[in-house]
Amino acid sequence: MTDAPKTKAIGRKSIRPTFQPRELMTDTPDLAGAWTAQIITLFPQAFPGVLGESLMGKALKDGLWQLQTYDLRDYGIGKHKNVDDTPAGGGAGMVLRADVLAAAINDARAAARGVMPIYYLSPRGKRIDQEMARNLAKADGVTLLCGRFEGVDERVLQHFNIQEISLGDFVMTGGELAAQALIDATVRLLPGVLGNADSAVEESFSNGMLEHPQYTKPAEWQGHPIPEVLLSGNHAKIAKWRKEMSEEITRERRPDLWQAREGHGKKG
């Protein structure tokens, strides 16, 4: 007889071991309606990590979103709970087994509700961007598969139709940090998470451009004054200045974003 998988639910309710995340399996879940992040990982202790701090942590405690972790080791094979094996055809490293992954994924998907896409964090994937975060914030949650070693058995991605997504054009030792980055970018867009709703509207990428410079007290520091227009009290001039600065910074630092914006404008 094997030990029961220990799924942890992190949020307003206490953490407790169960076969399945009971909060999501009942007709009256503990956090009904809360945006849910399901994480399939070999390192559940890495969560919530930084997500438990500041605004993210407060929103987690307040039940605005919840976190479910699925420990792959609990689904391991045999006495030693093996989760990986050598690559077919030879090669360095180890690959996460299809049967182990499938067992964890099946549990997670059985507990999912509403619209909850499933992604695998991989350097081969589509790059994560603000549009992806906005779309996820409109969903009921997400299931994230965190790889390790040389990756996962390709058959699992094909069988469950899992889309691969990437934090950027570099390789990491696992998907946990990328998963936390995506969750952070998404949860902050949920209603009630940010103290000022305008913050999510005016920041970088919200309108396809980078954000304008920000300043605060003191009015002059080390010989560097705050631009006079920001102290003028003229909101129309301030808005114009911020728009111009946003455009200038985007043209200089991200010509790809500027070209895409210009192209979209011409088509429109």
C-alpha positions as CSV (number, residue, x, y, z in Angstrom):
1,M,0.0,0.0,0.0
2,T,1.4,3.4,-1.0
3,D,1.3,6.6,1.0
4,A,-1.3,9.1,0.2
5,P,-0.1,12.1,-1.9
6,K,0.2,15.1,0.3
7,T,-1.4,18.1,-1.5
8,K,-1.0,21.4,0.3
9,A,-3.6,24.2,0.1
10,I,-2.1,27.5,1.0
11,G,-4.2,30.5,1.7
12,R,-6.8,31.6,4.2
13,K,-7.4,28.0,5.3
14,S,-5.0,25.9,7.2
15,I,-2.6,23.4,5.4
16,R,-3.5,19.8,5.8
17,P,-2.5,16.5,4.0
18,T,-5.2,14.7,2.0
19,F,-5.5,12.4,-1.0
20,Q,-7.0,15.3,-3.0
21,P,-7.2,19.1,-2.2
22,R,-10.6,18.8,-0.4
23,E,-11.3,22.5,-0.7
24,L,-11.6,22.2,-4.5
25,M,-13.2,18.8,-4.6
26,T,-16.4,19.6,-2.6
27,D,-19.6,21.3,-3.8
28,T,-18.8,24.1,-1.4
29,P,-15.1,24.8,-1.6
30,D,-13.4,26.7,1.2
31,L,-12.4,29.5,-1.0
32,A,-15.2,29.5,-3.6
33,G,-14.5,31.8,-6.5
34,A,-10.9,32.5,-5.5
35,W,-8.4,32.5,-8.4
36,T,-6.4,29.2,-8.0
37,A,-2.8,28.4,-8.8
38,Q,-2.0,24.7,-8.9
39,I,1.7,23.9,-8.9
40,I,3.1,20.4,-9.8
41,T,6.6,20.4,-8.5
42,L,9.4,18.4,-6.9
43,F,9.9,21.3,-4.4
44,P,6.5,22.3,-2.9
45,Q,8.4,23.8,0.0
46,A,9.5,26.6,-2.5
47,F,5.9,27.9,-2.4
48,P,4.6,30.4,-1.6
49,G,8.1,31.9,-1.4
50,V,8.1,35.5,-2.3
51,L,4.4,35.2,-3.2
52,G,3.7,35.1,0.5
53,E,5.1,38.6,1.0
54,S,3.8,42.1,0.5
55,L,0.6,42.6,-1.5
56,M,0.7,39.0,-2.9
57,G,0.9,37.5,0.6
58,K,-1.9,39.7,1.9
59,A,-4.1,38.8,-1.0
60,L,-3.3,35.1,-0.3
61,K,-4.2,35.4,3.4
62,D,-7.4,37.4,2.5
63,G,-8.5,34.6,0.2
64,L,-8.4,36.7,-3.0
65,W,-6.4,33.8,-4.5
66,Q,-5.2,30.4,-3.4
67,L,-2.3,28.0,-4.0
68,Q,-2.4,24.3,-4.4
69,T,0.9,22.3,-4.5
70,Y,1.3,18.8,-5.8
71,D,4.5,17.1,-4.7
72,L,5.8,14.9,-7.5
73,R,7.8,12.8,-5.1
74,D,4.5,11.6,-3.6
75,Y,3.7,10.0,-7.0
76,G,7.1,8.4,-7.3
77,I,7.5,4.7,-8.3
78,G,8.8,2.0,-5.9
79,K,10.4,2.0,-2.5
80,H,12.6,5.0,-3.3
81,K,9.8,7.1,-4.9
82,N,11.7,7.4,-8.2
83,V,10.4,10.2,-10.4
84,D,12.9,10.2,-13.2
85,D,15.0,7.9,-15.5
86,T,17.7,8.1,-18.1
87,P,16.8,9.6,-21.5
88,A,15.7,7.2,-24.2
89,G,18.5,7.0,-26.8
90,G,21.1,8.0,-24.3
91,G,22.5,11.3,-23.3
92,A,23.3,13.3,-20.1
93,G,20.9,14.0,-17.3
94,M,17.6,12.5,-16.3
95,V,14.0,12.9,-17.5
96,L,10.8,13.1,-15.4
97,R,8.8,10.0,-16.0
98,A,5.5,10.1,-17.9
99,D,3.6,7.8,-15.5
100,V,4.6,9.9,-12.5
101,L,3.7,13.1,-14.1
102,A,0.4,11.8,-15.4
103,A,-0.7,10.7,-11.9
104,A,0.0,14.2,-10.5
105,I,-1.6,16.0,-13.5
106,N,-4.7,13.8,-13.2
107,D,-5.2,14.7,-9.6
108,A,-4.7,18.4,-10.3
109,R,-7.0,18.5,-13.2
110,A,-9.7,16.6,-11.3
111,A,-9.6,19.3,-8.7
112,A,-9.6,22.2,-11.3
113,R,-12.7,24.2,-11.8
114,G,-13.9,26.5,-14.5
115,V,-11.3,27.8,-17.0
116,M,-7.9,26.7,-15.8
117,P,-5.3,26.3,-18.6
118,I,-2.3,24.0,-18.0
119,Y,1.3,25.2,-18.8
120,Y,4.7,23.7,-18.6
121,L,7.5,26.1,-17.8
122,S,10.2,25.4,-20.4
123,P,12.8,27.4,-22.3
124,R,11.2,26.1,-25.5
125,G,8.0,27.8,-24.8
126,K,6.2,31.0,-25.8
127,R,7.6,33.9,-23.9
128,I,5.4,35.1,-21.0
129,D,4.1,38.6,-21.5
130,Q,1.6,41.0,-20.0
131,E,-1.1,39.9,-22.4
132,M,-0.7,36.3,-21.1
133,A,-1.0,37.6,-17.5
134,R,-4.1,39.6,-18.3
135,N,-5.8,36.6,-20.0
136,L,-4.9,34.4,-17.0
137,A,-6.3,36.9,-14.6
138,K,-9.7,36.6,-16.4
139,A,-9.6,32.8,-16.0
140,D,-10.4,30.8,-12.8
141,G,-6.8,29.9,-12.3
142,V,-3.9,28.0,-13.8
143,T,-2.1,24.6,-13.5
144,L,1.7,24.9,-13.8
145,L,4.0,22.0,-14.3
146,C,7.6,22.7,-13.1
147,G,10.2,20.7,-14.8
148,R,13.6,19.6,-13.5
149,F,16.7,17.8,-14.8
150,E,16.6,17.5,-18.6
151,G,12.8,18.1,-18.6
152,V,9.7,15.9,-18.9
153,D,8.7,13.0,-21.1
154,E,7.4,14.6,-24.3
155,R,4.4,12.2,-24.4
156,V,3.0,13.9,-21.3
157,L,2.9,17.3,-23.1
158,Q,1.2,15.7,-26.1
159,H,-1.3,13.6,-24.2
160,F,-2.5,16.4,-22.0
161,N,-2.1,19.1,-24.7
162,I,0.1,21.2,-22.4
163,Q,1.4,24.4,-23.8
164,E,5.0,25.3,-23.1
165,I,5.8,28.9,-21.8
166,S,9.1,30.5,-20.9
167,L,10.3,33.3,-18.7
168,G,12.9,34.3,-21.3
169,D,15.7,33.1,-23.6
170,F,17.8,31.4,-20.9
171,V,17.9,28.1,-19.0
172,M,17.2,27.7,-15.3
173,T,17.5,24.6,-13.1
174,G,13.7,24.3,-12.7
175,G,10.4,25.9,-13.4
176,E,9.6,27.0,-9.9
177,L,10.9,30.6,-10.1
178,A,9.3,31.1,-13.5
179,A,6.0,29.8,-12.1
180,Q,6.2,32.3,-9.2
181,A,6.9,35.1,-11.7
182,L,3.9,34.3,-13.8
183,I,1.7,34.0,-10.7
184,D,2.9,37.3,-9.4
185,A,2.3,39.1,-12.7
186,T,-1.2,37.6,-12.8
187,V,-2.4,37.9,-9.3
188,R,-1.6,41.6,-9.1
189,L,-4.2,42.1,-11.8
190,L,-7.0,40.5,-9.8
191,P,-9.6,42.8,-8.4
192,G,-8.8,44.0,-4.9
193,V,-5.1,43.0,-4.9
194,L,-3.5,46.3,-5.7
195,G,-4.4,49.2,-3.4
196,N,-4.8,51.6,-6.4
197,A,-6.5,50.1,-9.4
198,D,-4.9,52.8,-11.6
199,S,-1.5,51.2,-10.9
200,A,-2.1,48.3,-13.2
201,V,-3.4,50.7,-15.9
202,E,-0.4,53.1,-16.1
203,E,2.5,50.6,-15.7
204,S,4.8,49.2,-18.4
205,F,3.2,47.0,-21.1
206,S,-0.4,47.9,-20.1
207,N,-0.8,49.9,-23.4
208,G,2.0,48.2,-25.3
209,M,4.7,50.7,-24.1
210,L,7.2,51.0,-21.3
211,E,6.3,53.1,-18.3
212,H,7.3,56.8,-17.9
213,P,9.8,57.7,-15.2
214,Q,8.6,58.0,-11.6
215,Y,9.7,60.5,-8.9
216,T,9.0,61.3,-5.2
217,K,10.3,63.4,-2.4
218,P,12.7,65.1,-1.9
219,A,12.1,67.7,-4.6
220,E,15.8,67.8,-5.2
221,W,18.3,65.1,-4.5
222,Q,22.1,65.2,-5.1
223,G,21.6,68.1,-7.5
224,H,18.9,66.2,-9.4
225,P,15.5,68.0,-9.3
226,I,12.1,66.5,-10.1
227,P,10.9,67.7,-13.5
228,E,9.0,71.0,-13.0
229,V,6.0,69.8,-14.9
230,L,5.3,67.1,-12.3
231,L,5.2,69.8,-9.6
232,S,3.0,72.2,-11.6
233,G,-0.4,70.8,-10.6
234,N,-1.5,70.9,-14.3
235,H,-2.8,67.4,-14.8
236,A,-3.2,67.8,-18.6
237,K,0.5,68.8,-18.9
238,I,1.5,66.0,-16.6
239,A,-0.4,63.5,-18.7
240,K,1.1,64.8,-21.9
241,W,4.7,64.7,-20.4
242,R,4.2,61.1,-19.2
243,K,2.9,60.0,-22.6
244,E,5.8,61.6,-24.4
245,M,8.4,60.1,-22.0
246,S,6.7,56.7,-22.3
247,E,7.0,56.9,-26.1
248,E,10.6,58.1,-26.0
249,I,11.7,55.3,-23.6
250,T,9.9,52.6,-25.6
251,R,11.5,53.8,-28.9
252,E,15.0,53.8,-27.4
253,R,14.9,50.6,-25.3
254,R,12.3,48.4,-27.0
255,P,12.1,49.2,-30.7
256,D,10.3,45.9,-31.2
257,L,7.4,47.1,-29.0
258,W,7.4,50.5,-30.8
259,Q,7.3,48.9,-34.2
260,A,4.6,46.6,-33.2
261,R,2.6,49.5,-31.8
262,E,3.1,51.6,-34.9
263,G,2.2,48.6,-37.2
264,H,-1.0,48.0,-35.2
265,G,-1.9,51.7,-35.4
266,K,-1.5,51.8,-39.2
267,K,-3.6,48.7,-39.6
268,G,-6.2,50.2,-37.4
